[in-house]
Amino acid sequence: MEGSCPPTTSTVAAIRRRKRDQRIVLLRQQASALLMDHPNADLWLFGSWARGDWDAFSDVDLLAIAPSRGEANRLAEAVLEAGMADDALALSDQEWQERRTGDDPYWRAICRDALRLSQP
């Protein structure tokens, strides 16, 4: 058919996957550098970038998990200062475990979709 465009769904999907993969590689590299100063801590990506349903207006959301809330706060501040994320929530290890095993639907969704950045 003359003048018609071929379907681009697979091409768009491939571009989106590649862009997400590139973003996650960069976040993992940045996380590795930051976690050198916080050896017992973890960074988790959550939200639309973790789920893969991001769009042009999506922000990057990270969880900063550390043995104490104070250390988690310092890690979250470092994340924001480095420009790694638009938002960083700080939780102690105990708070993270409570949320992971709790009944709150908000936290259940976060836990289901969260991607640990300190692991490939």
CYANA upper distance limits for C-alpha pairs under 8 A (distance plus 0.5 A):
  8 THR  CA     12 VAL  CA      6.43
  9 THR  CA     13 ALA  CA      6.51
 10 SER  CA     14 ALA  CA      6.52
 11 THR  CA     15 ILE  CA      6.68
 12 VAL  CA     16 ARG  CA      6.63
 13 ALA  CA     17 ARG  CA      6.64
 14 ALA  CA     18 ARG  CA      6.59
 15 ILE  CA     19 LYS  CA      6.55
 16 ARG  CA     20 ARG  CA      6.59
 17 ARG  CA     21 ASP  CA      6.53
 17 ARG  CA     52 GLY  CA      8.27
 18 ARG  CA     22 GLN  CA      6.59
 19 LYS  CA     23 ARG  CA      6.69
 20 ARG  CA     24 ILE  CA      6.68
 20 ARG  CA     49 TRP  CA      7.53
 20 ARG  CA     52 GLY  CA      7.56
 21 ASP  CA     25 VAL  CA      6.69
 22 GLN  CA     26 LEU  CA      6.77
 23 ARG  CA     27 LEU  CA      6.64
 24 ILE  CA     28 ARG  CA      6.52
 24 ILE  CA    117 LEU  CA      8.30
 25 VAL  CA     29 GLN  CA      6.76
 26 LEU  CA     30 GLN  CA      6.73
 27 LEU  CA     31 ALA  CA      6.41
 27 LEU  CA     84 MET  CA      7.35
 27 LEU  CA    117 LEU  CA      7.51
 28 ARG  CA     32 SER  CA      6.52
 28 ARG  CA    117 LEU  CA      5.59
 28 ARG  CA    118 SER  CA      6.89
 28 ARG  CA    119 GLN  CA      8.45
 28 ARG  CA    120 PRO  CA      8.35
 29 GLN  CA     33 ALA  CA      7.00
 30 GLN  CA     34 LEU  CA      6.79
 30 GLN  CA     84 MET  CA      7.69
 31 ALA  CA     35 LEU  CA      6.34
 31 ALA  CA     43 LEU  CA      7.25
 31 ALA  CA    117 LEU  CA      7.01
 31 ALA  CA    118 SER  CA      7.16
 32 SER  CA     36 MET  CA      6.98
 32 SER  CA    118 SER  CA      7.01
 33 ALA  CA     37 ASP  CA      8.32
 34 LEU  CA     38 HIS  CA      7.47
 34 LEU  CA     75 LEU  CA      8.29
 34 LEU  CA     78 ALA  CA      7.89
 34 LEU  CA     79 VAL  CA      8.09
 35 LEU  CA     39 PRO  CA      6.14
 35 LEU  CA     41 ALA  CA      7.16
 35 LEU  CA     42 ASP  CA      7.72
 38 HIS  CA     66 ALA  CA      8.42
 38 HIS  CA     71 GLU  CA      8.37
 38 HIS  CA     75 LEU  CA      7.72
 40 ASN  CA     66 ALA  CA      6.77
 40 ASN  CA     67 PRO  CA      7.33
 41 ALA  CA     64 ALA  CA      7.81
 41 ALA  CA     65 ILE  CA      5.99
 41 ALA  CA     66 ALA  CA      4.74
 41 ALA  CA     67 PRO  CA      7.36
 41 ALA  CA     72 ALA  CA      8.01
 42 ASP  CA     63 LEU  CA      8.50
 42 ASP  CA     64 ALA  CA      6.62
 42 ASP  CA     65 ILE  CA      5.61
 42 ASP  CA     66 ALA  CA      6.98
 42 ASP  CA    116 ARG  CA      7.87
 42 ASP  CA    117 LEU  CA      7.98
 42 ASP  CA    118 SER  CA      6.98
 43 LEU  CA     62 LEU  CA      7.00
 43 LEU  CA     63 LEU  CA      6.07
 43 LEU  CA     64 ALA  CA      5.43
 43 LEU  CA     65 ILE  CA      6.74
 43 LEU  CA    116 ARG  CA      6.66
 43 LEU  CA    117 LEU  CA      6.12
 43 LEU  CA    118 SER  CA      7.12
 44 TRP  CA     62 LEU  CA      5.92
 44 TRP  CA     63 LEU  CA      5.47
 44 TRP  CA     64 ALA  CA      7.29
 44 TRP  CA     65 ILE  CA      8.45
 44 TRP  CA    114 ALA  CA      6.54
 44 TRP  CA    115 LEU  CA      5.86
 44 TRP  CA    116 ARG  CA      4.86
 44 TRP  CA    117 LEU  CA      5.97
 44 TRP  CA    118 SER  CA      8.42
 45 LEU  CA     49 TRP  CA      7.88
 45 LEU  CA     50 ALA  CA      6.25
 45 LEU  CA     60 VAL  CA      8.01
 45 LEU  CA     61 ASP  CA      6.46
 45 LEU  CA     62 LEU  CA      5.12
 45 LEU  CA     63 LEU  CA      6.97
 45 LEU  CA    114 ALA  CA      6.00
 45 LEU  CA    115 LEU  CA      5.54
 45 LEU  CA    116 ARG  CA      6.86
 45 LEU  CA    117 LEU  CA      7.19
 46 PHE  CA     50 ALA  CA      5.46
 46 PHE  CA     51 ARG  CA      7.88
 46 PHE  CA     60 VAL  CA      8.30
 46 PHE  CA     61 ASP  CA      6.11
 46 PHE  CA     62 LEU  CA      6.45
 46 PHE  CA     63 LEU  CA      7.82
 46 PHE  CA    110 ILE  CA      6.58
 46 PHE  CA    113 ASP  CA      6.82
 46 PHE  CA    114 ALA  CA      4.97
 46 PHE  CA    115 LEU  CA      6.92
 47 GLY  CA     51 ARG  CA      6.75
 47 GLY  CA     60 VAL  CA      8.02
 47 GLY  CA     61 ASP  CA      6.73
 47 GLY  CA    110 ILE  CA      7.41
 47 GLY  CA    113 ASP  CA      7.78
 47 GLY  CA    114 ALA  CA      7.83
 48 SER  CA     52 GLY  CA      6.26
 48 SER  CA     53 ASP  CA      5.59
 48 SER  CA     54 TRP  CA      5.14
 48 SER  CA     58 SER  CA      7.35
 48 SER  CA     59 ASP  CA      8.46
 48 SER  CA     60 VAL  CA      8.49
 49 TRP  CA     53 ASP  CA      7.00
 49 TRP  CA     54 TRP  CA      5.78
 49 TRP  CA     58 SER  CA      8.07
 49 TRP  CA     59 ASP  CA      8.36
 49 TRP  CA     60 VAL  CA      7.14
 50 ALA  CA    113 ASP  CA      6.66
 50 ALA  CA    114 ALA  CA      6.45
 50 ALA  CA    115 LEU  CA      6.44
 51 ARG  CA    113 ASP  CA      6.29
 51 ARG  CA    114 ALA  CA      8.24
 54 TRP  CA     58 SER  CA      6.02
 59 ASP  CA     85 ALA  CA      7.85
 59 ASP  CA     86 ASP  CA      6.33
 59 ASP  CA     87 ASP  CA      8.30
 60 VAL  CA     84 MET  CA      8.22
 60 VAL  CA     85 ALA  CA      5.32
 60 VAL  CA     86 ASP  CA      5.83
 60 VAL  CA     87 ASP  CA      7.15
 61 ASP  CA     85 ALA  CA      6.31
 61 ASP  CA     86 ASP  CA      6.67
 61 ASP  CA     87 ASP  CA      5.50
 61 ASP  CA     88 ALA  CA      6.39
 61 ASP  CA     89 LEU  CA      8.44
 62 LEU  CA     85 ALA  CA      6.98
 62 LEU  CA     87 ASP  CA      6.84
 62 LEU  CA     88 ALA  CA      5.19
 62 LEU  CA     89 LEU  CA      6.86
 63 LEU  CA     76 ALA  CA      8.18
 63 LEU  CA     88 ALA  CA      6.01
 63 LEU  CA     89 LEU  CA      5.33
 63 LEU  CA     90 ALA  CA      6.52
 63 LEU  CA     91 LEU  CA      7.79
 64 ALA  CA     72 ALA  CA      5.99
 64 ALA  CA     73 ASN  CA      8.00
 64 ALA  CA     75 LEU  CA      6.65
 64 ALA  CA     76 ALA  CA      5.98
 64 ALA  CA     88 ALA  CA      6.98
 64 ALA  CA     89 LEU  CA      6.41
 64 ALA  CA     90 ALA  CA      5.25
 64 ALA  CA     91 LEU  CA      6.71
 65 ILE  CA     72 ALA  CA      5.95
 65 ILE  CA     90 ALA  CA      6.61
 65 ILE  CA     91 LEU  CA      5.54
 65 ILE  CA     92 SER  CA      6.04
 65 ILE  CA     93 ASP  CA      6.42
 65 ILE  CA     96 TRP  CA      7.55
 66 ALA  CA     71 GLU  CA      6.37
 66 ALA  CA     72 ALA  CA      5.29
 66 ALA  CA     91 LEU  CA      7.19
 66 ALA  CA     92 SER  CA      5.55
 66 ALA  CA     93 ASP  CA      6.02
 67 PRO  CA     71 GLU  CA      7.48
 67 PRO  CA     72 ALA  CA      7.91
 67 PRO  CA     92 SER  CA      5.78
 67 PRO  CA     93 ASP  CA      5.54
 67 PRO  CA     94 GLN  CA      8.09
 68 SER  CA     72 ALA  CA      6.73
 68 SER  CA     91 LEU  CA      8.18
 68 SER  CA     92 SER  CA      5.24
 68 SER  CA     93 ASP  CA      7.37
 69 ARG  CA     73 ASN  CA      6.53
 69 ARG  CA     90 ALA  CA      7.27
 69 ARG  CA     91 LEU  CA      6.17
 69 ARG  CA     92 SER  CA      5.09
 70 GLY  CA     74 ARG  CA      6.84
 71 GLU  CA     75 LEU  CA      6.71
 71 GLU  CA     92 SER  CA      8.47
 72 ALA  CA     76 ALA  CA      6.58
 72 ALA  CA     90 ALA  CA      5.43
 72 ALA  CA     91 LEU  CA      6.29
 72 ALA  CA     92 SER  CA      6.68
 73 ASN  CA     77 GLU  CA      6.64
 73 ASN  CA     90 ALA  CA      5.76
 73 ASN  CA     91 LEU  CA      8.16
 74 ARG  CA     78 ALA  CA      6.73
 75 LEU  CA     79 VAL  CA      6.69
 75 LEU  CA     90 ALA  CA      8.19
 76 ALA  CA     80 LEU  CA      6.84
 76 ALA  CA     88 ALA  CA      5.85
 76 ALA  CA     89 LEU  CA      7.08
 76 ALA  CA     90 ALA  CA      6.35
 77 GLU  CA     81 GLU  CA      6.55
 77 GLU  CA     88 ALA  CA      8.30
 78 ALA  CA     82 ALA  CA      6.51
 79 VAL  CA     83 GLY  CA      6.90
 79 VAL  CA     84 MET  CA      5.94
 79 VAL  CA     85 ALA  CA      6.97
 79 VAL  CA     88 ALA  CA      7.54
 80 LEU  CA     84 MET  CA      6.56
 80 LEU  CA     85 ALA  CA      6.38
 80 LEU  CA     86 ASP  CA      7.34
 80 LEU  CA     87 ASP  CA      7.58
 80 LEU  CA     88 ALA  CA      7.45
 91 LEU  CA     95 GLU  CA      6.19
 91 LEU  CA     96 TRP  CA      6.44
 92 SER  CA     96 TRP  CA      6.69
 93 ASP  CA     97 GLN  CA      6.73
 94 GLN  CA     98 GLU  CA      6.69
 95 GLU  CA     99 ARG  CA      6.71
 96 TRP  CA    100 ARG  CA      6.57
 97 GLN  CA    101 THR  CA      6.75
 98 GLU  CA    102 GLY  CA      6.29
 99 ARG  CA    103 ASP  CA      8.38
 99 ARG  CA    104 ASP  CA      8.01
 99 ARG  CA    107 TRP  CA      6.45
 99 ARG  CA    108 ARG  CA      7.96
100 ARG  CA    107 TRP  CA      7.34
100 ARG  CA    108 ARG  CA      7.03
100 ARG  CA    111 CYS  CA      6.46
101 THR  CA    108 ARG  CA      8.46
102 GLY  CA    107 TRP  CA      8.19
102 GLY  CA    108 ARG  CA      7.86
103 ASP  CA    107 TRP  CA      8.37
103 ASP  CA    108 ARG  CA      7.44
104 ASP  CA    108 ARG  CA      6.61
105 PRO  CA    109 ALA  CA      6.60
106 TYR  CA    110 ILE  CA      6.94
107 TRP  CA    111 CYS  CA      6.51
108 ARG  CA    112 ARG  CA      6.55
109 ALA  CA    113 ASP  CA      6.79
110 ILE  CA    114 ALA  CA      6.14
